[in-house]
Amino acid sequence: MWTVDIDVGGTLTDGIFTRGDQVVCVKVDSTPHDLTVCLFECLAQGAAKLGFAEPMDLLENVELIRWSTTITSNVLAERRGPRIGLLVSQGHEKDLYGKPSPSVVLGRLLAEGDVVGLNGSRDETVIMNAVRSLLENGVRRICVSLQGSAGYQQQEAAIKKIVDRQYPDHFLGSVPVLAGSDMAKGADDSTRTCYALINAYTHGALAATLFKAEDELRETYRYPGAFLVSHVNGGVAGIYKTKAIDTIESGPILGLQGSAYVARHYGLNDVIALDVGGTTAKVGVLRKSEPITRKPSDFFGITVNVALPYLRSIALGGGSVVKPAGRAQVQLGPESMGSFPGPACYGLGGDQATLTDAFVSAGLINPDYFLGGAKQLDAQLARKTIDELIAHPLQLSTEQACQAIIDHAFSMVAELVNEAQADLREKLSRHALFAYGGNGGLFACGVAEKLGLQTVYLFALGPVFSAFGSSVSDISHLYERGVTGIQVSPEGIAGVRDIVREMKAESVQDLMGEGISPDDVTYTVELELTQNGTSLSASCAELTLRAPGELQAAVETALAAAGSFQGRDFQFRLIRLRARKTMPKSHLGQRSLGPADSANARIGSRPVAWGSRGAEAQIFRWESLQPGNQVAGPAILEGANTTYLVPENWTATVDALGNAVVKRTQKA
């Protein structure tokens, strides 16, 4: 049986179809107006590549589909969610329990006038007057987040019940009400409020798309298998047990998960993960082969006190618009031409110069072999657009204009890595660089040169790397409870065990609700503690939670390993349970290494305006390179789904996995 992993990007949608060691990749244009369109186009292309007459025939042989979408990220970034009303404790109408005041959420997700403070009264008339005032102002969804509700959820539940009783589901005027305590169990009131608001703001768009996709899969295509959605925690889950906020930035996080999977295989501890697509460039960092997490985290400028994988991004990709910006200087983005009309070279009406037009004009992208020849590019139109809009205003030649554009793009990403270095207070100069995404192979060595890095990894599955990350992901659910006053002692650990048992029961219920057997589930318990104002984190991995003393022994071991465990005066602050069930995965098949000679893959040469002092590069077919083959730059490795650049003073060696390890041979 096949498994299918589909990742929707801002410009292109990637698919991986896997059965054992067989892996087939496809790319189609993303369709922002309706992401179900590119989902089914991806399935259709995959079916054709695999020799099935119709997608329905393929789906009869598929046991699992994992889908990562950009819906919630798009809604949040573009601020096109519904009008939200918020009920809070009186006195917190502006700060929403956090800093600064007024909260950054105001004016972004909701208007100041759509926040009502309650004085703690349970009087139904007072509550309904507040609700009616919001509805009369045009509010369509209501959030309730009262101070201290993590440990006292009854008041929020009571307000929700009052509103539901007045506006039941079967009336057209039904009002969806979301309690902050339903969204986050931590003790931080600000985070719980932001979680509720973000979820309410993005829920409608995500639910409409996911249910439309599932209905079509089930009813039109008769697909009987599992349909799972990617989560920001790096796992997947069923639609019915997914909250909208779970999916924000899940695609880029999958790229980090794929990086961690490969890093562990290579035995690499320290890695910079660089994802460059058509719309954005993103940077994450791995330590000990795992993504670094940060707390607090950030959702498009909204701070939440939750630990999530560290990721920085900028609006830069192949579709980024280029404009003159002073003498011999250019500006890239933040505007993007997307997949339609796309760069000028697409020939679909795009009238702005883009980074892709510069790559084509510089000879780095073959216009006759873009996406393996599936999309023909117009090189003359690309050059004309660069000439008229960039080169002529800056009084540069076409080649000089392309050099300025490409150099600036590489500098922007290098600066993004430097910002990550400053954020993490960690030197990254000895890290390996993993580059992936549709344009990662073109950026990799240029960015590495600017950062002084010596080793770059380019992947056979690099063009669809987030989909690859999906293909090695498991079902994962995350549960949290904020606690206070529980000491690290046998009695305290017994109390923690009761809380963990409660969360475990919730995870079993959720899995069964998804139609997934809870057998063979493993659990990770993560603890956050405080001692005299100092925080400590400890993780107890791979627990079954069946043996009575298992948790207590694991807690003691984890605290001792943390190195700061002194005495018994720690207090538990947060208990996090991660439930994981293994799913079918892609396999990293290895082949024997052959000779270094790569002449069998060489297909010619062509002029280039970047990466070669001689203004010419050798051209190789990526798919024809064999393990052991070496390619000395300047060279361009043309693949069916992307292009890899090996500049002068760099040498690429294809390894047993079919990836290229590119090393600097001398200082550029």
C-alpha positions in Angstrom: 0.0 0.0 0.0 1.1 3.6 -0.7 1.3 6.5 1.7 0.8 10.1 0.4 2.3 13.2 1.9 1.2 16.6 0.5 2.6 20.0 1.6 1.0 23.2 0.4 3.4 26.0 -0.1 2.9 29.7 -0.9 3.8 29.1 -4.6 4.0 25.3 -5.2 2.4 22.3 -3.6 4.6 19.2 -3.1 3.7 15.6 -2.9 5.6 12.4 -2.0 4.2 9.0 -2.8 5.9 6.2 -0.8 5.8 2.4 -0.8 8.7 0.7 0.9 11.8 2.0 -0.9 9.8 3.4 -3.8 9.5 7.2 -3.6 7.9 9.4 -6.3 7.7 13.2 -6.1 5.4 15.7 -7.8 4.9 19.5 -7.8 1.9 21.5 -8.8 1.0 25.2 -8.6 -0.7 26.1 -5.3 -4.2 27.5 -5.6 -4.7 30.0 -2.8 -8.4 30.6 -3.7 -9.1 27.0 -2.9 -6.4 24.7 -1.5 -8.4 21.6 -2.2 -7.8 22.2 -5.9 -4.0 21.8 -5.6 -4.5 18.8 -3.3 -6.5 16.9 -5.9 -4.2 18.1 -8.7 -1.3 16.7 -6.7 -3.1 13.3 -6.4 -3.9 13.3 -10.1 -0.2 13.9 -11.1 0.9 11.3 -8.6 -1.5 8.8 -10.1 -0.3 9.5 -13.6 3.4 9.1 -12.6 2.6 5.8 -10.9 0.7 4.4 -13.9 -2.8 4.6 -12.5 -5.5 5.6 -15.0 -7.4 7.7 -12.5 -6.7 9.2 -9.0 -9.5 6.9 -7.7 -7.5 3.9 -8.8 -4.5 5.2 -6.9 -6.5 5.9 -3.8 -7.7 2.3 -3.7 -4.1 1.4 -2.9 -3.4 4.2 -0.4 -3.6 3.6 3.3 -2.6 7.0 4.6 -2.7 10.7 3.4 -1.0 13.3 5.5 -1.7 16.9 4.5 0.0 20.2 5.5 -1.7 23.4 4.6 -1.0 27.1 4.9 -4.6 28.1 5.6 -4.3 29.2 9.2 -1.0 31.0 8.6 -2.5 32.8 5.6 -5.6 33.9 7.5 -3.5 35.2 10.4 -0.8 36.9 8.3 -3.4 38.5 6.0 -5.8 39.4 8.8 -8.9 38.1 7.0 -10.6 36.2 9.8 -14.1 36.9 11.2 -14.9 39.7 13.7 -14.2 38.4 17.2 -15.6 39.6 20.5 -13.8 38.9 23.8 -15.0 38.8 27.4 -12.3 39.3 30.0 -12.0 40.1 33.7 -12.6 43.7 34.4 -9.4 45.8 34.3 -7.7 43.8 31.6 -9.6 45.0 28.6 -6.4 46.6 27.1 -3.5 44.5 28.4 -5.3 41.1 28.0 -3.2 39.9 31.1 0.1 40.6 29.4 2.6 43.2 28.3 2.7 45.6 26.5 -0.5 47.5 27.1 -2.4 47.8 24.9 -1.9 44.2 23.7 -0.5 43.7 20.2 -3.6 41.6 19.5 -5.8 44.7 19.6 -6.2 46.3 16.2 -4.9 43.0 14.7 -7.3 40.2 15.6 -10.0 42.3 17.3 -10.9 45.9 17.8 -10.6 47.6 21.2 -14.3 48.2 21.2 -15.0 44.5 20.9 -13.5 43.7 24.3 -15.8 43.7 27.3 -14.7 43.5 31.0 -16.7 41.4 33.4 -16.6 42.1 37.2 -17.0 38.5 38.2 -20.8 38.5 38.4 -22.6 35.4 37.3 -25.8 37.4 36.7 -27.2 36.1 33.4 -28.6 39.5 32.6 -25.2 41.2 32.9 -23.5 38.5 30.8 -26.2 38.6 28.1 -26.1 42.4 27.9 -22.4 42.2 27.2 -22.9 39.5 24.6 -25.7 41.4 22.9 -23.6 44.6 22.7 -20.9 42.7 20.9 -23.3 41.0 18.5 -25.0 44.3 17.7 -21.5 45.7 16.8 -21.1 43.0 14.2 -19.2 40.3 16.2 -19.7 36.8 14.9 -17.6 34.7 17.3 -17.1 35.2 21.0 -14.1 34.2 23.2 -14.3 34.0 27.0 -11.0 34.2 28.9 -11.2 35.1 32.6 -8.3 35.6 35.0 -7.1 32.5 36.7 -9.3 30.2 34.7 -6.7 27.5 34.3 -7.4 26.3 37.8 -11.1 27.4 37.9 -12.7 26.6 34.6 -16.3 26.6 35.9 -17.0 30.3 35.5 -16.0 30.3 31.8 -18.0 27.1 31.3 -21.0 28.8 32.9 -20.8 31.8 30.7 -20.5 29.6 27.6 -23.6 27.7 28.7 -25.6 30.9 29.2 -24.8 32.1 25.6 -25.4 28.6 24.1 -28.8 28.5 25.9 -29.8 31.9 24.4 -28.3 31.2 20.9 -28.6 27.4 20.3 -27.1 25.7 17.3 -30.4 25.2 15.5 -31.0 28.9 15.2 -29.5 31.0 12.3 -28.3 33.4 15.0 -26.2 30.7 16.7 -23.1 32.2 18.2 -19.9 30.1 18.5 -18.4 30.6 21.9 -14.8 29.5 22.8 -13.4 29.4 26.3 -9.8 30.1 26.8 -9.6 27.2 29.3 -10.7 24.9 26.4 -7.7 25.9 24.4 -4.8 25.9 26.8 -4.4 24.4 30.3 -1.3 26.4 31.3 -1.5 28.9 34.1 -0.5 31.9 31.9 -3.7 34.0 31.3 -2.2 36.0 28.4 -1.2 32.8 26.5 -4.6 31.2 27.1 -6.3 34.4 25.8 -4.2 34.6 22.7 -4.6 30.9 21.9 -8.4 31.3 22.1 -8.4 34.4 19.9 -6.1 33.0 17.3 -8.1 29.7 17.1 -11.4 31.5 16.8 -10.0 33.8 14.1 -8.6 31.0 11.9 -11.1 28.1 12.7 -13.7 28.8 10.1 -11.4 28.9 7.1 -9.5 25.8 8.1 -12.6 23.8 9.0 -14.3 24.7 5.7 -11.3 23.6 3.6 -10.5 20.4 5.6 -14.1 19.1 5.6 -14.5 20.0 1.9 -11.3 18.0 1.1 -12.4 15.0 3.3 -15.9 15.0 1.9 -14.5 14.9 -1.7 -12.0 12.2 -0.8 -14.7 10.0 0.8 -17.7 10.7 -1.5 -16.2 11.3 -4.9 -13.1 9.2 -4.8 -14.3 6.6 -2.3 -11.1 6.8 -0.3 -11.4 4.6 2.8 -8.0 5.2 4.5 -6.7 7.7 7.1 -6.7 11.4 6.3 -4.4 13.3 8.8 -3.4 16.9 9.2 0.0 18.2 10.1 0.5 19.9 13.5 3.0 22.5 14.6 4.4 20.0 17.2 5.8 18.0 14.2 3.2 15.2 14.3 -0.1 14.6 12.6 -3.6 14.0 13.8 -7.1 13.5 12.5 -9.3 16.4 11.5 -11.8 15.8 14.3 -9.1 16.2 16.9 -7.3 19.2 15.4 -7.6 22.8 16.5 -6.9 25.5 14.0 -4.0 26.8 16.1 -2.3 23.4 16.0 -1.7 23.8 12.2 -0.1 27.3 12.1 3.4 27.1 10.5 3.1 23.3 10.5 4.7 23.0 7.0 8.0 24.7 7.9 8.1 22.7 11.2 7.9 19.5 9.1 11.0 20.7 7.3 12.8 20.8 10.7 11.5 17.4 11.5 12.8 16.1 8.2 16.1 17.7 9.0 16.3 16.1 12.4 15.5 12.7 10.9 18.3 13.0 8.4 20.8 14.6 10.9 20.3 11.6 13.2 21.1 9.3 10.2 24.3 11.2 9.4 25.3 11.5 13.1 25.3 15.3 12.8 24.6 17.3 16.0 24.6 20.9 14.9 22.7 21.9 11.8 21.3 25.1 10.3 18.1 24.2 8.4 17.4 26.6 5.5 14.1 26.4 3.6 13.7 28.7 0.5 10.6 28.3 -1.6 8.7 30.6 -3.9 7.4 33.0 -1.2 9.4 32.8 2.0 12.8 31.8 3.4 13.0 30.2 6.8 15.8 29.3 9.2 15.8 26.8 12.0 18.6 25.3 14.1 19.3 21.8 15.3 21.2 21.0 18.5 22.0 17.3 19.2 20.1 16.4 16.1 16.9 17.9 17.4 15.2 21.3 16.6 15.9 23.9 19.2 12.7 25.1 20.9 12.1 28.5 22.4 9.7 29.7 25.0 8.0 32.1 24.6 7.2 31.6 21.0 5.8 33.9 18.3 2.8 33.6 16.0 3.2 36.4 13.4 4.1 39.0 16.1 1.8 37.6 18.8 3.8 36.2 21.8 2.6 33.1 23.5 4.3 31.4 26.5 4.5 28.0 24.8 7.6 26.1 23.8 7.7 25.6 20.0 10.5 24.8 17.5 12.6 28.0 16.8 12.0 29.3 13.3 12.8 32.7 11.7 11.4 33.7 8.4 11.4 36.5 5.9 9.3 37.2 2.8 11.9 36.1 0.3 11.6 33.5 -2.4 11.6 32.9 -6.2 8.5 35.0 -6.7 9.8 38.0 -4.6 9.4 41.3 -6.5 12.7 43.2 -7.2 12.8 47.0 -7.3 15.7 49.5 -7.7 16.8 51.0 -4.4 19.5 53.5 -4.9 22.9 53.3 -6.7 23.5 49.7 -7.8 21.2 48.6 -5.0 18.0 46.6 -5.1 15.1 45.7 -2.9 13.6 42.2 -2.7 10.1 41.7 -1.5 8.1 41.6 0.7 5.6 41.5 -2.3 5.5 38.2 -4.2 4.0 37.3 -7.6 3.1 33.9 -6.2 2.2 31.1 -8.6 -0.2 33.3 -10.6 0.6 35.4 -12.5 4.0 34.5 -11.2 7.4 35.8 -12.4 7.5 37.5 -15.8 9.2 34.4 -17.3 6.1 32.3 -16.6 4.4 34.3 -19.4 1.1 34.5 -17.5 0.9 38.3 -17.3 3.4 39.0 -14.5 4.8 42.4 -15.1 7.3 42.7 -12.2 10.9 41.6 -12.1 11.4 38.7 -9.6 14.2 36.7 -8.2 13.3 33.8 -10.5 13.6 36.1 -13.5 17.1 37.0 -12.3 18.1 33.3 -11.9 16.9 32.6 -15.4 18.6 35.7 -16.9 21.8 34.8 -15.0 21.8 31.3 -16.6 21.3 29.5 -13.3 17.9 28.1 -14.2 17.4 26.3 -17.5 14.1 27.7 -19.0 13.6 24.6 -21.0 14.0 22.2 -18.0 12.0 24.0 -15.3 10.2 21.4 -13.3 11.7 18.8 -15.6 10.3 20.6 -18.6 6.7 20.6 -17.4 6.7 24.4 -17.3 8.4 26.3 -20.1 9.9 29.6 -19.1 10.4 32.6 -21.4 14.1 33.6 -21.0 13.8 36.5 -23.3 10.8 38.0 -21.3 12.7 37.5 -18.1 15.8 39.3 -19.5 13.6 42.1 -21.0 11.9 42.7 -17.6 15.2 42.7 -15.7 16.6 45.2 -18.3 13.7 47.6 -18.3 12.8 47.6 -14.6 16.2 47.0 -12.9 19.3 47.3 -15.1 18.4 50.4 -17.0 17.2 52.5 -14.0 20.4 51.5 -12.1 22.6 52.0 -15.2 23.9 48.4 -15.1 24.2 45.6 -17.6 21.8 42.7 -17.4 24.5 40.5 -15.9 25.4 43.2 -13.3 21.8 43.6 -12.4 21.3 39.9 -11.9 24.5 39.8 -9.8 23.2 42.6 -7.6 19.8 40.8 -7.2 21.3 37.4 -6.4 23.9 38.8 -4.0 21.3 40.8 -2.1 19.1 37.7 -1.8 21.9 35.6 -0.4 22.8 38.5 2.0 19.2 38.7 3.3 19.3 35.0 4.2 22.7 35.2 5.7 21.4 38.1 7.9 18.5 35.9 8.9 20.9 33.3 10.1 22.9 36.0 12.0 19.7 37.1 13.7 19.1 33.5 14.7 22.6 33.3 16.1 22.0 36.4 18.2 18.6 35.2 19.4 19.9 31.8 20.5 23.2 33.3 21.8 25.0 30.4 20.1 27.8 30.4 17.5 26.7 28.8 14.3 30.0 29.0 12.4 30.8 25.3 12.8 27.3 24.1 11.8 26.5 22.2 8.7 23.9 23.8 6.4 20.9 21.8 5.2 19.3 23.6 2.3 16.0 22.6 0.8 12.8 23.9 -0.7 12.3 24.7 -4.4 15.1 27.3 -4.3 17.3 26.0 -1.5 19.8 24.4 -3.8 20.5 27.7 -5.5 20.9 29.6 -2.3 22.9 27.1 -0.3 26.6 27.7 -1.2 26.1 31.5 -1.7 24.7 31.8 1.8 27.3 29.5 3.3 30.1 31.7 1.8 28.7 34.8 3.4 28.5 33.0 6.8 31.9 31.3 6.5 30.4 27.8 6.6 32.4 24.9 5.2 29.8 22.1 4.5 26.5 22.1 2.8 24.0 19.2 2.3 21.8 19.2 -0.8 19.0 16.6 -0.8 17.5 14.4 -3.5 14.2 15.1 -1.8 15.1 18.7 -1.1 12.5 20.2 -3.5 9.8 18.4 -1.4 11.5 18.3 1.9 8.6 19.5 4.1 6.5 16.7 2.5 9.4 14.4 3.3 9.2 15.6 6.9 5.6 14.7 6.8 6.4 11.3 5.5 8.5 10.5 8.6 6.0 11.9 11.1 3.8 10.0 13.5 0.5 10.7 15.1 1.2 13.1 17.9 -1.1 14.7 20.5 0.2 17.2 23.1 -1.5 17.9 26.5 -0.6 20.5 29.1 -1.6 21.2 32.7 -0.4 24.3 34.6 0.0 23.5 38.4 1.1 25.3 41.5 2.2 24.3 44.9 3.2 20.7 44.1 6.6 19.9 45.6 9.2 17.5 44.2 8.6 14.7 46.7 7.2 11.2 46.7 3.8 12.7 47.5 4.1 15.5 44.9 5.2 13.0 42.2 2.1 10.9 43.1 0.0 14.0 42.5 1.7 14.5 39.2 1.1 10.9 38.3 -2.6 11.4 38.8 -2.5 14.4 36.5 -0.5 12.4 33.9 -3.0 9.6 34.2 -5.9 12.0 33.5 -4.1 13.4 30.4 -3.3 9.8 29.2 -7.0 9.0 29.4 -7.8 12.1 27.4 -5.2 11.0 24.7 -6.8 7.5 24.5 -10.2 9.1 24.1 -8.9 11.4 21.3 -7.2 8.6 19.4 -10.4 6.5 19.5 -12.3 9.5 18.3 -10.0 9.5 15.3 -10.7 5.9 14.7 -7.1 5.0 15.7 -6.2 2.2 18.1 -4.5 3.5 21.3 -2.4 0.3 21.4 1.4 0.7 21.1 1.3 4.4 22.0 4.4 5.8 23.7 4.3 8.8 26.0 6.9 11.5 26.8 6.4 13.5 30.0 8.0 16.9 30.1 8.2 18.8 33.3 8.8 22.5 34.0 9.8 23.3 37.6 10.9 26.4 39.6 13.3 26.8 42.5 13.8 30.2 44.1 12.8 31.9 40.8 15.0 29.6 38.7 13.3 27.5 36.0 14.3 23.9 35.2 13.0 21.6 32.4 13.2 17.8 32.5 12.0 15.2 30.0 11.1 11.6 30.8 11.1 9.9 27.4 9.4 6.7 26.0 7.1 5.8 28.9 4.3 3.3 28.7 2.9 4.6 32.0 1.8 1.1 32.9 4.3 0.2 35.7 3.4 1.9 39.1 6.8 3.3 39.8 7.8 4.1 36.3 7.0 7.8 36.3 8.6 8.4 39.7 11.8 6.7 38.7 11.8 8.6 35.4 11.3 11.9 37.1 14.2 11.4 39.5 16.4 10.3 36.7 15.5 13.3 34.5 16.0 15.8 37.3 19.4 14.4 38.1 20.4 14.5 34.4 19.3 18.2 34.3 22.2 19.0 36.5 20.5 21.6 38.7 18.5 19.3 41.0 19.5 20.3 44.5 17.4 19.3 47.4 13.7 18.9 47.4 12.5 22.5 47.2 11.6 22.5 43.5 7.9 23.0 42.7 6.2 21.7 39.6 4.9 24.4 37.3 3.8 22.7 34.1 3.2 19.1 33.1 3.2 18.3 29.4 2.3 14.9 28.0 3.1 13.9 24.4 1.3 10.9 23.1 2.9 9.4 19.9 1.8 6.5 17.7 4.2 5.3 15.0 2.9 5.5 11.4 4.3 4.2 8.1 7.4 6.1 7.1 9.7 6.8 4.1 12.9 4.7 4.2 16.3 6.2 3.5 17.6 3.6 1.0 21.3 3.3 0.6 23.4 2.3 -2.4 27.1 1.3 -2.8 29.6 4.1 -3.5 31.1 4.0 -7.0 33.8 6.0 -8.8 34.4 9.8 -8.4 34.2 10.4 -12.2 30.9 12.1 -13.0 31.3 12.4 -16.8 28.3 10.1 -17.3 26.0 12.8 -15.9 27.6 15.8 -17.7 25.3 17.2 -20.4 27.2 20.4 -21.5 28.0 23.9 -20.3 26.5 27.4 -20.5 27.3 31.0 -19.6 26.4 32.1 -16.1 26.6 35.4 -14.3 27.1 34.0 -10.8 29.4 31.5 -9.2 32.2 31.4 -11.8 35.0 33.8 -12.5 35.1 32.4 -16.1 31.4 33.2 -16.5 30.7 29.6 -17.6 29.5 26.5 -15.7 29.4 22.8 -16.4 25.9 21.3 -16.5 25.0 17.9 -15.0 21.8 16.0 -14.8 21.1 15.5 -11.1 19.2 12.2 -11.6 22.2 10.7 -13.5 24.7 11.3 -10.8 25.7 8.1 -8.9 26.8 7.6 -5.3 30.5 8.4 -5.2 30.5 10.8 -8.1 32.2 14.2 -7.5 31.5 17.5 -9.2 33.8 20.4 -8.9 32.4 23.9 -9.3 31.5 26.0 -11.1 28.7 23.6 -12.0 24.9 23.4 -12.1 23.1 20.2 -11.3 19.7 20.2 -13.0 17.0 18.1 -11.5 13.4 17.4 -12.5 12.1 19.4 -9.6 14.9 21.9 -8.7 18.4 23.2 -9.6 21.5 22.9 -7.4 24.4 25.4 -7.8 28.0 24.4 -7.0 30.0 27.6 -7.3 33.7 27.9 -7.9 35.9 26.6 -5.0 33.2 24.1 -3.9 33.0 20.4 -4.6 29.9 18.2 -4.4 30.1 14.5 -3.6 27.1 12.3 -4.0 26.7 10.0 -1.0 25.1 6.6 -0.5 21.7 8.2 0.1 21.8 10.0 -3.2 22.3 13.4 -1.5 25.2 15.8 -2.3 27.6 16.8 0.4 29.2 20.1 -0.8 32.5 21.2 0.8 34.4 24.4 0.3 37.8 23.5 -1.3 39.4 26.9 -0.6 38.4 30.3 0.7 36.4 32.1 -1.9 
